Amino acid sequence: MLKIQSFYTILGRLSKREKLVFYCAVFFISLTILDRLIISPISDRIKSLDNEIEEKESAIRKNLRILAHKDKILADKAKYRSFIEDLKSEEEEMTSILKEIEVLADKSSIYLIDLKPGGVNESGSSKRYIVNLNCEAQMEQLVNFMYNIENSNKLLMIEQYQAAPKSKESSVAKCRLTISKMVIP
């Protein structure tokens, strides 16, 4: 109580102008404290909630667009069902790929010198089956074979190829191919 009374006596000795400056200073200090302790945290929380709401609304709009295309997605899934295969063991899958390459080689009249598995590379949830082959054929037959591989229903892809004439004056080309198939279970 003594401190409050001494405060009032000090305040009573001030001139009108000093009291005005003192009250303005107290007002602005109080306003700053009010802003720092109450208004700013509430304002920051409101901004944070507004950002969360915008993110949720964006996700909802995206999901609504996907739902609007649900029928088209299901139709496309049915259309491409032939490319989606049941899960097979690595050996069964590799055998299937080798068989497909042999069928395509026979169809294109390609002489297969060497056809062997190159292994399986796993990255994430996908597997890439690799096959290496050496063959001989006329250039037209070789191009036809490469075309058939790229357009196969098994989704085969030529990773690398190297072609050269079998001999200096020969029309037969010798070729080395690396073929792969990506499988995503």
N, C-alpha and C positions, 0 to 999 in steps of 0.2 A: 504494500500500500504506500509505503514511503517512496518507492521508486516512481509510482504513478504521480504522486503529488509533486515530486521534484521535476518530473517531466512537464506537468502543467505550469509550474512556475517558470521553467525555461521558455515554454511556449508563450506564456503571458508577457515575457520581456521582449519578444520579437515585434518588429514593426509590421504594419499591414502588408507591405511588399514582401518581407521575409516570410510571413505566414503564408502568403499566396504561393511563393516559390516552394515552401515546405510542403504544402498541401498538394501542389502539382507533382512534386517529386514522389510523395507517398502514393498518389493516385497512379502514376506511371509505373512505379515499382510494383504496386499491387496488381495492376493490369498485366505486367510481365510475368509475375509469379502465377497468376491465374491462367495465363496462356500456356506457360511451361508445364504446369501441374495438371491442368484439366482439359483445356481446349485442344492443345496439340495432340495428346494421346488419343482423344476421341476422334479428332480429324484424321489421324493416321490410321486408326482402326476402320473408319468409314471408307477411306481410300482402299485399304486392303480388302475389305469386303466387296467393294465395287469391282475391283480387279478379279476377285474370285467369281463373282456373279457373271462378269463378261466372259471369263474362260468357260464357265459351265454353259452359258448360253451358246457360245461358239461350238462347244462339243455337242450340244443338243441339236443345233442346226445341221451339223455334219452328219449326225446319226439319223436325223430325219431325211436328209438327202439320200443316205444309203438305204433307208427303209423304203423310200419312194422308188428306188431302183431294184427292190428285192426280186420282183418277178423277172426282170431282165437278167439279173445275176443268176437266178435259178435256171433260166432258159440257157444261158451261156454255159453253166455248169453241165447241164445235160448234153449240150452240143459238143463239149470237149471231154466228155466222159471217156471216150476211147483213148485219150492220152493219159488219163489217170489210171494207173495200174495198182493192183493189190500189192501189198508188201511181200517181197520175196527175199530169200536169203541172198547174200552177195554172190554165191556160186550160181544160183539159179538165174539171177539177173545178168551176170556175165555170160552165161551160156546162151541166154536169150539174145543178147547183143551180138555175140559171135555168129549165131545162127542167122540172124537178120542180115548181117554183113555178107555171109556166104550166099544167101538167097539173092541179095542185090548184085553181088559179083557175078553169079551165074546168069542173072537177068541181063547184065551188061556185057557178057562174054569176056570177063576179066579173068586172067590166069593169076590165082593167088599163090605166091611163092611162100609167104610166111604170114601167119595170122596168130597173134598171141596177145593175151591180156596184159595191160600195162599197169594194172593196179586200181585201187580205189582211193580217191582223195576225199576226205571229209572236211567240210567247213560249215560250222554251225549245225543246222538241222538238215543240210543237203549233202548228197553224196555224188561224186563225179566218177563214173566208170570210164576207164581209158583203155583203148585197144590200139595196138600198133600192127601195121600190116605192110608187107612189101608185095607188089604186084607188077605184072607186065600186061600191056595191051596197046592197041592202036590209040592214038590221041583222042579220036572221036569216042571210042568206047570208054576211055578213061574219064572224059568230061561227062559222059552220060552216067557213069558210075558215081562220080562226085555229086552230080545233080540228084540222083536217086537217094544218096545218103542224106543230103541236106533236106530232102522232102519226104523222108521216111516217117511213117506213123509212130515210130519208136522215138522220135525227137532226137535223132543222132546229129552230131555236128562235127565237122572237120576242123580240128584244132590247128594242125600243121600238115603241109604236104611238100614234097620235094620230087620233082619230075625231071627226067633227063632221057635223052635217046639211049637205047640199049647199046647201040654201036654207032659209029660215025655216019654211015649211010643208011641206017635202019629207020623204018617208019614206026617201029615198035618202041614205045616209051616204057621206061622202068620208073616206078613210082614208090615212094615211101609215104604213108599216111598215118597220122595220129587222129583217131576218131574218139569222141567222148559222148557220153550221155549223162545228163544231169537228172538226178532223182530227188524229189522233195517229198518225203513221206507225210 
